[in-house]
């Protein structure tokens, strides 16, 4: 009876401790997830201990006992789930696969179902005042529950150990120390929890399950210690006092309760004291002990004002240093702002900082009202150059007597620096800080040494990043200069190329004009011979003269294309538009090339509109486009094929289309079809003498008429080329004569 009541009191005290720890975290206004998981762990640990103790103390209702057992098994499942969540975000936030969280939640749901289901881990409970309350377990369900528990504990432990390895690789000593503390707390709590609350119940021993929950206090305290030392929330002093109050309350409650029960047994022997009276005693004891808190708070405040009036918060100062590191990248501002924080915290007479830059030169930064002499500075430079590798990271100048080297002790004392702090990154020394005595005369203590050590770690890393930034900036400036020089040279070269291109255009224009005159004469004389002006000719002669005439025609068109390209380049390409009957023009061009088509064994047909209409175009240039389309169709189509030429009018457009049954255009080359000097692969094989400017000029001409090109691929054989240009019915046309869509 007494043992059960004492167990109940201890469990409530432990729960109160856990709830107080959780309350401290939940009242803080921080956005990190780790404090939330810590608070949930503490709350669950408290309820778990209360549930275990309630089950052991229940005497009447088996139904309530079953509910209590189900509850504390559910709470235990939540504890390991929250432990895994904590390991995922402390001390580093981990990136995990999207399916991980649903899988973890699914495992928790399975454990909860196994804990509460009638067919789950619990078969029944037995309430016995003499031998103690016990539960009968379903081995299958209990095995599933134990497997869940073990797997989640292994996951959490593995994550913590991996984080520990990361802190070693990153040389984060303080984080590594805190993680070691967390791992010790996890191992101790898990070992004793598994022993008393998993293994022994499986063997039928429920009398010792009360011994597992107290070890959760060690785990929660160790984790809280690690997180607060990491600086996630600045509650170290408040939490220390809160823990002291909670432990004091628990101890006083236990002492008071034991005293009450002892007095009762001594003076009220023979009277029955049931659990209701016992609970009343416990509540009264807790209420009485609460009166101690206001008195203790008063003396805490009084002593703090007396002894800690000028003290600083190292965690707050480190947080400010971290803020500077995240805001500043320029070396001068970074060092000066950090030294401002150090001076506000320690109030030294002076501070000297020496940093080795990218060129191996030492840069000096001074701060504070005190001035160091030239001799002091020379000696500090000598220490930086020759003695730092023989010293620890933080040296207290007032405690150098502990060093074995007397000459070094004397030299450090002559430097007149109260503290010497090395700036190290991965064992790479990038500088040092020399700090003078405090203006108040008080010596630096262990707290100051720890603060300077952690501050120097962060400052050294930030300085290294700043030096790299300077290096990158210098490289960027050099690169900009080189790019500027290269750009100047490129512009000069481009001007030379433009001059050469202009000379080329002038040559092409001049050569084309000079060639056109003799070619016109050649065409005229060949035509006269073919017509018999120089005497009668036979069929063979006529055929040869026809070939010569046709070649001269192609040469004339080629020269015309080059002239057009030249005019485009020189800006002399002008559209001289006049009203033109497109149908008449099309028939003229088709009739001109019909003989050429028949010579190739092809049929050239034309389909024109019924209505008459005049369109504003440049007759010469558009005619050249049509002739180019038909000429290409003739030369790239096989003998015996039909070439269809059509013209149709819509309400606002004239559409010209030339459809052939030729070699087509490869799909991968169709995007470049209207580029200057481009010819498809199959076209170059079919007609090697082409120039690749015909379609380019055609597009320029049609675009200048505010029209659009038409190209349709007819599979691997055949294609359609054409264009559409604006065209409107004239007012003199009757509605019946106007074409319809």
Buried (B, 14 or more C-beta within 10 A) or exposed (E): BEEBBBBBBBBBBBBBBBBBBBBBBBEBEEEBBBBBBBBBBBBBBBBBBBBBBBBBBBEEEEEBBBBBBBBBBBBBBBBBBBBBBBBBBBBBEEEEEEEEEEEBEEBBEBBBBBBBEEEBBBBEBEBEEEEBBBBEBBEEBBBBBBBBBBEBBEBBBEBBBEBBEBBEEEBBBBBBEBBBBBBEBBEBBBEBBBBBBBEBBEEEEBBBBBBBBBBBBBBBBBBBBBBBBBBBBBBBBBBEBBBEBBBBBBEBBBEBBBEBBEEBEEEEEEEEBEBEEBBEBBEEBBEEBEEEEEEEEEEEEEEEEEEEEEEBBBBBBBBBBBEBBEEBBEBEEBBBBBBBBBBEBBBBBBBBBBBBBEEEEEBEBBBBEBEBEEEBBEBBBEBBEEBBEEBEBBBBBEEBEEBEEEEBBEBBEEBBBBBBBBBBBEEEBBBBBBBBBBBEEEEBEEEBBBBBBBBBBBBBBBBBBBBEBBEEEEEEEEEEEEEEEEEEEEEEEEEEEEEEEEEEBEEBBEBBEEBBEEBEEBBEBBEEBBEEEEEEBEEEEEEEBBEBBBBBBEBBBBBBBBBBBBBBBEEEBEBEBEEBEBBEBBBEBBEBBBEBBEEBEBEBEBEBBEBBBBBBBBBEBBBBBBBBBBBBBBBBBEEEBEBBBBBBBEEEBBBBBBBBBBBBBBEEBBEEBBEBEBBBEBBEEBEEEBBBBBBBBBBBBBEBBEBBBBBEBBEEBBBBBBBBBEBBBEEEBEEEEBBEE
